[in-house]
Amino acid sequence: MNIDNDQCIKCNVEGDYFMKLCVFGKCKGVGVTSLILRFVDNVFIDSKPAIPNDVKIKVLEDRGISIKIQIFDTGFKDFKINYLRGVHGYLIVYDITNRESFEQIRNITQDLKTYGNQYTKECFIIVGNKCDLESDRQIELKEAKDYFESIGIGESFYGEVSCKNPINIDNSFQKLFKKTSNILYPRNL
């Protein structure tokens, strides 16, 4: 696959390559900001307000190559085509205690497939956040798996995470990173 310079930038300072990732959830309170803060800074701040368009940086290593990753926090704003520009991968979040956030996943993934570039159409994973709130659960894990399989995106469902405890945060970002880097840099990594 040929990668044009507008999509991937060779980076000299903090990484061999550069990648933009976007974390997105459609409903207020799904935990997009908490997910990013836990992954990048390893902190959890209960009830931190979303700061849409905030950007965090993290450098990851894979097979001897470092990749500087910009992670965009879209907050809970409606999906905008602007979020697709120059972004290489998406982590889509729903709240397991909020059915509406779960039901929005189909719309988000359809928008990605309709408006996304050749990378964003395939480079996304879905996580259910707040698995530490078992007593408030509205979406069972099996229901989520079955639903995503039924709409043709089962392979993109990672599973459940908790920003508070933390559970599966690093693993979910690593899966997105691997999925995205294998498409962007298939020969290099």
N, C-alpha and C positions, 0 to 999 in steps of 0.2 A: 504494500500500500504506500503510495506517495503521500508525504505529509507536507503541506505547504507552510510557508513561514508565518502566515497569519494565524494558523491554528496551533502550532507548536513553536516555541521559541527556545533556541539553544541558549542556555543560561551560563554565565561565567562566574558569578559571584558565589551563590550559596547552593548551587545544584548544577548537575550536568544538563538537566532538562527542566522545563517549566510546565505546570499543569494547573488548570482552573477547575475547581469543583464547586458545586452549588448544593446547599442543603435547603430543602424546601418542604414545607407543610402548609396545608391550606387553611387550617383553623387555628385561631388564637390558643396558645397554651399547649401545643403538641410537644414542645421542647426542643425546637430547632436550635435556639441560642445555647441552651444547656448542653446539647449534644456536641456542638462545636467547642464550647469552653472545656468540656470534659476531655475531648480528644486532644486539643491543642495545648491547653494549660493544666490539665488534670485537676480541675476544680469543679465544684458544684455549688452554685448559689441558688438557693430556693427562691422562686418567684422573681428572678431577674427579668426585667422587661426586655422584650425583643428590640434589637437595634437594626432595623432593616438596612440592608446594603453594607453592613459591617463586614470587614475582611480580616481574616486571620491567616497567618503563614505557618507552615510546618514543612520541614525537609524530611523526606523518607528515603531510605536506601533500598535498592532492589538489585540483586545480582551485580554488586559492585558499582552501580550507577546511582547517583543521588538525584532526586527530583524535588524541586521546590514547588510546593503546592499552595496556591491561593484558595482559601475556602470562603465562599460568600454566604453570608447569613441573609436570607431573603425575608426573614420574619414570617409573618402569616399573611402577607399581602397576596392579592389575587395574582394568579400566574400571568406573567408578562412575557411577551416574545423577546423583549430586551434581555431577559435573564438567559436566553439561549446564545447570545452573541459571545463567541470566544470561549464558551464553557465546554469542557471536555467530558464531564461526568456529573451525575446527580445522585444525591442521597435523598430519597423521598421518605418523609416521616409521617406516621399517623400515631395517635394516642390510643392505646388499647382500652382506655376508660371513656373514650368519646367516639361513638358510632359515626357521627357526622364526618369526623376527620378521616375515618376508614373509608366511608362511602365516596369521598372526594378523590381517592387514589386513581380510580378509573379515568376521571376527567384529566387529571394531571398527566398520566401516562399517555393518553390520547393526544394531548397537546404536544408532548415531547415528540411523539412519533409523527405528528402532522407538521409541526413547525421547526423541529430540531434539525441540526446538521447531521452529516453522516455518522458522527461520533455519539451525539446525545440520543439518537434513536436507539442505540444499543447499550450505552454506558450509563445505566442507572441501576440502583438497587433500592429496595423498599424495606424499611424497618418499622416495627411496632414499638413505640417507646412506652416507658413507665411500667415495665413488667414487675416492678417491685410493689405495685398497687393491686395485688391479686384480688383483694376483697371488693375493689371498685371495677373490676374487669367487665367490659361489655362485648369484647371481641375475643373469642377463643382462638388459640393458635391454629387448631385444625380448620376452623371456619376461614381464617385468613388464607391458609395454604390452599384450601379447596377453591376459594373465590378467585385467587390470583391465577390458579391453574385454569379455571373456567373462562377467564378473559384473555388467556394466552400470554401471561407474563409471570408464570410460576417460577421460571428460572431466575427471575430478578428479585424474588422475595428472599431476604436474608434470614429473617426471624425477628426475635424480640430483643430489646435492649433496655437498660436502665441507666440513666445519667446519674442518679442519686447514689447507687451502690458501688461502683459501676459494673455493669454486666454487658459484655459484648460490644462495647464502644469501639475499642481499637480494632477488633476483628471485623466490624462492619465497614469501617473506613479502609482497612487493609483489603477487604474484598473488592470494594469500589476502586481503590487504587490499582489493584492487580487487573481487574476487568478493563479499566480505562487504559492502563499502560500497555497491556497486551494488544490493544487495538491501535493505539497511537504509535508505539515504538516496538513493533513485533520483532524486528531484527536486532534491535539494540539491547533489549532486556531479556 
